[in-house]
Amino acid sequence: MKVEQIIWTPKYNWEMVYDQGLTDKAQLVLAFGYRNLLEDDTLFAELSSLYPNAELVTCSTSGEILQDEILHESIAVTALYFEKTEVKVAEINLDGANTDSSISKLVGKISTPYLSHVLLFADGMVINGEELTDSLRRSLTNVPVIGGLASDGFNTLKTVVGLNDKPISGKAIAVALYGKNIKISTNVGLGWNTFGIKRKVTKATKNIVYEIEGKNALDLYRSYLGELSKELPTSAMLIPVGLLNNETYDITIKSVIDVDNRNNGLVFSSNIKEGSIIYFMKSTNESLVQRAQMAARQGLAQHRDKVPDFALVFSSLGRLLTMRQWTEDELEVINDEFQGTIPISGFYGLGEIAPHRKHKIGTLHNHSISVSLFSE
């Protein structure tokens, strides 16, 4: 497996970061970037011409990851050449009313007995992330899925993904990898702790919570945010909610992505059932960085026989807004664990898709960081 990286920035335009001479050889190109740049006709034409024989996957972000840096208003491009692995890419238009049907069509385009891994990128604004991963688990059997939900800078206006064409809203892209020669390990780092008492959701519909302990959910949430409530919905990323699993006692982090002012509701990235037990969550920069380092270290331990060829890192807008200028600290510790020898790419988005514990196929994460190591 060979990896090449190029970046576009307003100051330097296209700049080679890691040259492997893959211009005509690359089979797959992942381009993560600022939405306005990805939608620019001239830039997209230039991007398409860089690797004419490759499948080109584009995804808008809230920040592009390249090695130990987080970049904004850029396009971070990774070209991949697989020596022993077949690659196939498929896309679908998402039907928000029937996620199962949409995902079934997508899986039907890539599923064979030799399918070993799937990379998934989806519009973060038109799809319910939990319904997406639930549908994947019903459609796939023992095939790990990693990826992320597209984002839009620090806005929640429009997110786009694309395959071999200018990215648009309302799509999902699957990259299928086949055979036994590809190995991918994925580990997820959290770093969040509960604060306050546990509370019961007493009124909810799908991904909107209206009442908590019989009280207005939005008013309760505003009381925790204080002055920051004036900056809703963006400031909601600072206080995620932990959903308690009554059987395993695991806590899954859920993001508040919008508010329903008319009905005083909190809009989440995934469904919250009535009767669910939740906590409000807090973190420190130290705990977030420590968990990112642990995820990288655990991944390396799974590749003892060979140094990985490449790393994909996905994190969330909520984590970025929480850490602010310290965000690069978690990328630096990951790069340090890899001793600066493994090419790293990825992005900050509206949700991370990664296997976790009992969910081998992949589940939706928020406010986490997932580290996936590739070797062939």
N, C-alpha and C positions, 0 to 999 in steps of 0.2 A: 504494500500500500504506500502510495506517495501523496504528499500533501503540499500544496502551494497556496500562498496567501497574498492578496493584493488589497489595497485600501484606497478609497476615494475620499478626499477631504477638500473643503473649499480653498485651503491654502496651497496644497500641493497637487490637486487633482489626482490622477491615478498614480499610485506609488507601489512598487513591488516590495513586499515585506519578506517573503521567503520563496526563493526561485527554485523550481524543480524542473523547469522546461516542459510544462504540461500543456502548453497551448493547444496542441492537436490531440493529445492523449487523454485528457481529463474526461471522465464519464459523467461526473456529477459536480455541479457547482452550487454552493449554498451562499446566497447573497443576503445578508441581514443589514437593514439600513433605515434611515430616516424616511418616512413615507413620502414627503415632497420630492425627495431625490429619486426614489424608486419610480415615481410616477412621471418623472421628467423624460420626454421623448428622446432628447439627445443623449442623456446619460444612459438610458436603457439600451439604446442602439449601440453605444460604446461597450457597455457591459456584455451584451449579447455577442459582440464580435471578438471578445477576449478568448473565449473557449468555444469555437464554432461547433464542435462535435459532442458537446456535453449537454445533459439535461440541466436546465437552469431553474433553480427554485429560489424565489424571492419572498421575503417576509419583512413587514414593517415592525419596528421595535420602539422601546423606550430608552434604548441605549445598546450600543454594539460592544461586544466583548472581543478583544484581540490580545492574546497573551495576558499580561497583568494590567491592562488598561480598559477603562470603559470610555467609549467615544460617543459623541452626540453629533448629529447632523453630518453623518458620514455613511459610507457603504463599505462594510467589511466582507470581503469575498474569499471563500475557501474553495479551491479546486481539488478534487479527489480522483485518484486513479487506483482502482482495485485490480490487483494482479490475479487473484484467485476467486473473486466473488462476482456473481452476476447482479446487476442493478436494474431495477425497473421502477418507473415513476408514474403515478396516476393522480388525477384530480377529479373533484366533483363540485357541483354547486350545492351549497348547504340549504336544506329546507328546514327552517327553524321549527316548523310544525311537526315534522316527522324525522327526527334524528336517526332513529333505527333504520329507516328506509335509505337515507343518504349514506350512512356508514356501511350498510350492507352492500350497496352498489360499489362503494370504494374498495371494500375488501374483496368483492367479486372480481375486480380488475387485477388484483395482485396475488391472490391466494393460490398457492400450489403446495404439494407436500414438502417442497424444499425451502419454503419461506422460513427464514431464521430470525430476522429482526425487521422492525418498521420504524422509520422516522416520520413523525407527523407534525404538520404545521397547519394551523387553522385560523380563520378570521376570529379575533377575540371578542368582537362586538355582537355578532349575530348568532353565536352558538352558546348553549349552556354547557360549560366545560365538563360538569359531572355527567350530564346525559351523554355527552360525546364519549367519555371513557367507559361509561356503563355499556354503551352500544358496542364499543370495541371489544369488551370482554365477552359479549354475547356472540360476536361475529368471528372472533379469532380464538384459537385453542393453543395455549402454551407458546405464544409468540410475543416476546417482549416489545413494548412500544415506548419510545421516548420522543420528546419534542416539546413544542411550546405554542401558546396562543399569541398571535400577533398583537402588537400594541401601537400606540401613536404618540410618541414623545411623552410629554406630561399631560396630554389631553385625552379625552375619551370621545373623540369626534368620529374617527373612521380608521379602521385597520384593514390592511390588504395583504394578500398572498398571491403568488402567481407561479405558473409553470410555462416556461418558454415563451412568455408573452408578458406585457406590462401587467403588474399585479393589480387586482381589483378586490372589492369587498365580496363577501359571501362565498368564499371558496375554502376547501381543505385539500392539502397536498400530502400524498403518502409516498415515501421513498422506501421501496422494498429491497431487502438484501437477502440473497439466497445462498444456501450451502453451509457446510460445516467449517469452512476456513476462516470465517469472520467471528471474532470474539468481541463482545461489548459488555462491559461491566458498568452498572449504574448505582450510585449511592446518593442519598438525599440528606442534606443538612438543614436543620431547623434553627434552634437557638432561641425559641420563644418560651415564656413561662406564663402561667396564669396569674391574674391578680383579681382581688375581689371575690365575692361568693359565686358559687355555681347558680345558674339561673335556668328556668324552663321556658321554652318557646310555647306560648299559649295561643297564638294565632299566626298562621303562615299559609301561603299558597305558592307551591313550587319554590322559586328562589327569592321570594319576597317575604320578609318577616314583618308583621304588623304589631304584634304584642309580645312582650316578654314579662312573665310573671303578672299578666293582666294589665301591664302598663304600656303606654305608647312607646313603641320601640325606638322611633326616631328621637323623641324627647329624651329618653334614657341615654341614648348614644351621644346626643349633644352635650349632656351633662358631664360625660367623661372627656369629651374633646375640649370643653371650655371655649376659650377664644378661637380655637382652631375650627370650631363648628362653622364659622363664617366662610371657611374655605372648602366646605363640602361641595362636591363629592370627593375631591382630590385628597383632602386631609383624612378621609376615612381609611386610607391605606396605612395610617400610622397606628391604628388600633384594630387589628384583626380580631376575629372571633375563633375560639377553639371549640370544636364540636366533639363531644365525648361519645365514644363507642361504649355502650353499656356492657358489651360482652368481653371485649379485650381491654377496656379502660385506656385505649389509645386516644390521643387527642389529635384531630386533623384541623389544620389551620384553614380558615375560610375568609376570603376577602369581601369587604363591602365595596362594591364597584359603583354604586349609584344610590340615590335616595328618591323615594316617591313622596314628594312634599304634599301632594293632594291627599294621600291616604296615610301619611305619616309612617311610611314603611322603609325598611332597609333592603336594598337590592343586592343580593349576593352573587358570586360567580358560579355557584352551584346550589342545588336544592337543599332546603332546610325544612325538615318535617315538624309538624306540630308535636309537642311532647319531647322534642330534643333537648338535651342538657348542654348548655353552652357556658363558656367562660370568656371574659375579655382577656386579651393577651398583651404582654409587654416583653421588651427585650433590652439588652444592652449591646453596644457595638462589639464588646469583647466576646459575648456569648455567640453572636452571629458569626464572627470571624472564626472562632474556635470550631464551630460546627462545620463551616466550609472546609477548614483544614482537615477535619476528621473524615469528611466525605471523600476528599482527594486521597488521603492516606489509605482508607479502606479500599478504594478502587485500585491503587497500585498493588496492594497486597493480593488482589485477585489476578494479577498478571505477573506472577513471580518468574515465570519461565521466559518472558520476553518484555522488553520495554515497549509500552504502547506507542502506536504510530500517531495518534491524534486524540484530542479531547474536545467534547462538546459540553458547554456549560450553559445552563438555563436558570434564570432567576426571575424575580417579579418586580414590577413597578413599586409595589408596596415595600419590599425590602430596600429598594433604591431610595425611596423617599424617607425611609426610617434612618438609613445610614448616612445619606447625603455625601459630604466630602470624604467620609471614611469608607465609601463603597469599595474603592480600589484596594483597601486593606484585605478584603476577603479574596480578591483576585490575586493579590501578591502572595498570600500564603499558599494558594493552590499552585501557582507557578513555582514557588519555592519548593514545595513538595515534589514537583516534577523536575526540579533542578534546572529549569529553563530549557529543557531539551525536547519537550513535547509541544507541538503546535496546538494552540487553544483558540477556539472560536465559540460564539454563542450570542445570547442577547438577554435583555431584561424585557419581559412581556407581561401579559395579563394572566398567566398561569403556566405551570410546568407540568408536563406529562411524563411520568416515570414510574417504573415498577417500585413497589414498596411493600415489604413484608408479604402478606398473603396475596397481594395483587400483583402477580408475576407479569401479567399482560400490560399493566400500566394504569395509573390512577391520576386524578387531577390534584396537584399541589398548589398552594398559594404561600407567598412569603417564605419560600424555601429556596435552596440552591441545589440543583441536581448536577452531578459530575459524571459524565459518561466517557469511558476510555475505550478506544478502538484499537484492535490489533488484528493482523491478518497473517 
